[in-house]
Amino acid sequence: MTEDKKTCNDPEHKNHICYMKSQGASSNLDHIIGNESVECGICGAKASSVEYICTPAKAFDDEQIA
């Protein structure tokens, strides 16, 4: 994977789990990580909702990917 594919251009990136983890916020992520239902296509992070990841690549259960 090239470096440009690892970049998130979403203006709300500060709300994505990968950004929060990179800033050291690992203890307050239970509401985001708990009940994982989607996976990011850029970094592979798993979260409870598409709003917390850069590029939805995979959905678990019945959640729709927009």
Contacts in CASP RR format, 6 or more apart in sequence:
PFRMAT RR
TARGET T0000
AUTHOR 0000-0000-0000
METHOD contacts of the structure
MODEL  1
MTEDKKTCNDPEHKNHICYMKSQGASSNLDHIIGNESVECGICGAKASSV
EYICTPAKAFDDEQIA
5 42 0 8 1.000
6 42 0 8 1.000
6 43 0 8 1.000
7 42 0 8 1.000
8 16 0 8 1.000
8 18 0 8 1.000
8 19 0 8 1.000
8 42 0 8 1.000
8 54 0 8 1.000
8 55 0 8 1.000
10 16 0 8 1.000
10 54 0 8 1.000
12 51 0 8 1.000
13 19 0 8 1.000
13 54 0 8 1.000
14 20 0 8 1.000
15 51 0 8 1.000
15 52 0 8 1.000
16 40 0 8 1.000
16 45 0 8 1.000
16 52 0 8 1.000
16 53 0 8 1.000
16 54 0 8 1.000
17 29 0 8 1.000
17 32 0 8 1.000
17 33 0 8 1.000
17 40 0 8 1.000
17 45 0 8 1.000
17 47 0 8 1.000
17 52 0 8 1.000
17 53 0 8 1.000
18 40 0 8 1.000
18 42 0 8 1.000
18 43 0 8 1.000
18 45 0 8 1.000
18 53 0 8 1.000
18 54 0 8 1.000
20 29 0 8 1.000
20 32 0 8 1.000
21 29 0 8 1.000
21 45 0 8 1.000
31 48 0 8 1.000
32 47 0 8 1.000
32 48 0 8 1.000
32 49 0 8 1.000
32 52 0 8 1.000
33 46 0 8 1.000
33 47 0 8 1.000
33 48 0 8 1.000
34 48 0 8 1.000
35 48 0 8 1.000
36 46 0 8 1.000
36 47 0 8 1.000
36 48 0 8 1.000
36 60 0 8 1.000
37 47 0 8 1.000
37 48 0 8 1.000
37 49 0 8 1.000
37 59 0 8 1.000
37 60 0 8 1.000
37 61 0 8 1.000
37 63 0 8 1.000
38 46 0 8 1.000
38 47 0 8 1.000
38 48 0 8 1.000
38 49 0 8 1.000
38 50 0 8 1.000
38 53 0 8 1.000
38 56 0 8 1.000
38 58 0 8 1.000
38 59 0 8 1.000
38 60 0 8 1.000
38 63 0 8 1.000
38 65 0 8 1.000
39 45 0 8 1.000
39 46 0 8 1.000
39 53 0 8 1.000
39 56 0 8 1.000
39 57 0 8 1.000
39 58 0 8 1.000
39 59 0 8 1.000
39 60 0 8 1.000
40 46 0 8 1.000
40 47 0 8 1.000
40 53 0 8 1.000
40 54 0 8 1.000
40 55 0 8 1.000
40 56 0 8 1.000
40 57 0 8 1.000
41 53 0 8 1.000
41 54 0 8 1.000
41 55 0 8 1.000
41 56 0 8 1.000
41 57 0 8 1.000
41 58 0 8 1.000
42 54 0 8 1.000
42 55 0 8 1.000
42 57 0 8 1.000
43 54 0 8 1.000
44 57 0 8 1.000
45 53 0 8 1.000
45 54 0 8 1.000
47 53 0 8 1.000
49 63 0 8 1.000
50 56 0 8 1.000
50 63 0 8 1.000
50 65 0 8 1.000
50 66 0 8 1.000
56 65 0 8 1.000
56 66 0 8 1.000
57 65 0 8 1.000
58 65 0 8 1.000
59 65 0 8 1.000
END
